[in-house]
Amino acid sequence: MRQLLWQVDTVIVDLEDRDARVSLIHKKSLSEVTVRFRLTPKQLEDDALSLRRRIEFLATDLILDLGSFLDSVPD
């Protein structure tokens, strides 16, 4: 089984400006990646848990290429 290498550290959503910020930690290299993006008004209509899951998914999707590079770093 593949070890989980990324952990979501923080998720911050500014509801007024619709800005989202997600910090992820790479467990192997201890690198921290912060992804920031703007949400559409429609994305804010769901409940908080659904919104958080969707934001985490979007952030994770944005760093897949970077994660692939960091996973290849030797111990």
C-alpha positions as CSV (number, residue, x, y, z in Angstrom):
1,M,0.0,0.0,0.0
2,R,1.3,3.5,-0.9
3,Q,2.1,5.7,2.0
4,L,0.1,8.9,2.2
5,L,2.7,11.7,1.5
6,W,0.5,14.9,1.6
7,Q,-1.4,16.2,4.5
8,V,-3.8,19.1,4.4
9,D,-2.6,21.5,7.1
10,T,-5.0,24.5,6.9
11,V,-7.9,25.6,4.9
12,I,-8.9,29.3,5.0
13,V,-11.8,30.7,3.2
14,D,-12.6,34.5,3.1
15,L,-16.3,34.5,2.5
16,E,-16.4,38.2,1.7
17,D,-13.8,38.2,-1.0
18,R,-14.3,34.5,-1.9
19,D,-10.6,33.7,-1.6
20,A,-9.5,30.3,-0.6
21,R,-6.1,29.3,0.8
22,V,-4.9,25.7,1.4
23,S,-1.6,24.7,3.0
24,L,-0.4,21.2,2.4
25,I,2.7,19.5,4.0
26,H,4.7,16.9,2.2
27,K,5.6,14.3,4.9
28,K,8.7,13.0,3.2
29,S,10.5,16.3,2.5
30,L,8.6,18.5,5.0
31,S,7.9,21.0,2.3
32,E,4.9,23.2,2.6
33,V,2.9,24.3,-0.4
34,T,0.2,27.0,-0.2
35,V,-2.4,27.1,-3.0
36,R,-4.6,30.2,-3.3
37,F,-7.5,30.7,-5.6
38,R,-10.8,32.5,-5.9
39,L,-14.2,30.8,-5.6
40,T,-17.3,31.6,-7.7
41,P,-20.4,32.8,-5.8
42,K,-22.2,29.5,-6.7
43,Q,-19.4,27.5,-5.0
44,L,-20.2,29.2,-1.7
45,E,-23.9,28.0,-1.8
46,D,-23.2,24.5,-0.3
47,D,-22.7,23.7,3.4
48,A,-19.3,24.2,5.0
49,L,-18.2,20.6,5.0
50,S,-18.9,20.1,1.3
51,L,-17.2,23.4,0.5
52,R,-14.1,22.4,2.5
53,R,-13.9,19.0,0.7
54,R,-14.2,20.6,-2.7
55,I,-11.5,23.2,-1.8
56,E,-9.2,20.5,-0.6
57,F,-9.7,18.5,-3.8
58,L,-9.1,21.6,-6.0
59,A,-5.9,22.4,-4.1
60,T,-4.7,18.8,-4.3
61,D,-5.4,18.7,-8.0
62,L,-3.3,21.9,-8.5
63,I,-0.2,20.4,-6.9
64,L,-0.2,16.9,-8.4
65,D,2.8,17.8,-10.7
66,L,4.7,19.3,-7.9
67,G,3.9,16.3,-5.7
68,S,5.2,13.9,-8.3
69,F,8.5,15.8,-8.3
70,L,8.9,15.8,-4.6
71,D,8.0,12.1,-4.3
72,S,11.0,11.3,-6.5
73,V,13.5,13.0,-4.1
74,P,15.8,10.3,-2.6
75,D,15.8,9.8,1.2
